[in-house]
């Protein structure tokens, strides 16, 4: 599927990690001294991480990528605790991602039911 997704210019990424806390989906990690997109399905393509890179190594591109999956994102971030979950929900709301917000809440409701 063609969609917007983060692109990292590894030649200019200095591995500072400023982008990591701004990626509420957990799509970015510092690996071998560089920011890396760990999975297309975690990147929502909204670019919350962009303005936090001092070298401008991050851009949004449109390319073939696995469809973003809110359920997989929630599975990934839930083990990081309530504050990370809350930050992710605020992120979704602030970007008017109502459908993903509903999916995230439905996932949390399912967990409570278990």
N, C-alpha and C positions, 0 to 999 in steps of 0.2 A: 504494500500500500504506500502511496506517495503522501508524505506528511512532513510537517515542520518538526525539526529535532535539533538538538545542540550539536555543534561541531567544535572540536578543540584543535587549534593549531599547535601541535606539539613542538614545533620549532621555536615558538615564542612563549609557551607556557613555562613559568619558572617554578611551578609546584608549590606556590605559597599556600594553597588550600582555602583562600577566601571564598571560593565558589561553593565549597562543600556544605556549609551550614545554610546557604541560601537555596539549595536544592532539597526541597522538602520531601521529594519522592525517593531520595536515596539513590539517584541515578549516577552520581559522580563519586569517585574515590581518588585519592592520591595513590598511585601505584608506580613504583620505580621512579619517583621524583616528579611525576607529571599527573595532571588531572586526566582521568579516563572516564569515559561513559561505560558503565559496567553492563548496561542492558538497554536496548532501544525501548523495550516495553515499560521501563520505569520513567522515561523522559516524556513529560507532557508537552514539551515544545513551547512553553510560555516564556522562557528566558529569564526567570527570576534571578538566575546566577550571573547574568551578563554584566551588570553594572558594578560587580564586585571584583572583577579581574583587573589588576593594575597593568597588565601587559596587553589587554584586549585580545587575548587568545581565544575567547569564546564568541561564537556567532551562532545564529540560527540559520539553518539551511533547510531546503525542501528536498527530500530524497526518499528513496525506498527504505522503509523501516517497518519493523514489527509494530502492530497496533498497540497504542498505550493501553495498559490494563490496570485499572484502579484497584481491582481485587488483589492482583499480584503486588502492587505498591503497598497496599495495606498489610499484606502478609510480610513484606520486607521491613516495614517501619514499626510495626506493632511491638516487636521485641525491644525496641529502643526506648519505650516508655511513653507515659502520658503526655509529657511536654512535646515530644516529637509528633505524636498523633495530633495534638492540639495545633501545633504550628502548621502541619499539613492541611488541616481543615480550614484554618484561617487563610492559608495560601489559596486554597480552592475558592473560597468565598471572595477573596479580594480580587481574583481574576475572573469572577463571574462564571465559574465552572460548575454550574448548578447540577448538571447531570452527574459529574464525577463526585460532587459533594454528597448527593443522594446515595450513590453507590457506596461511598465510604461509610456513611451512617448505617446503611443496610448491613454492611459487613460487620460493623461493631455491634449492631443489634443481634446479629446471628451468633456472635461470640458470647454475648451475655446470655443467650437462650441455652447455650450448651452447658 
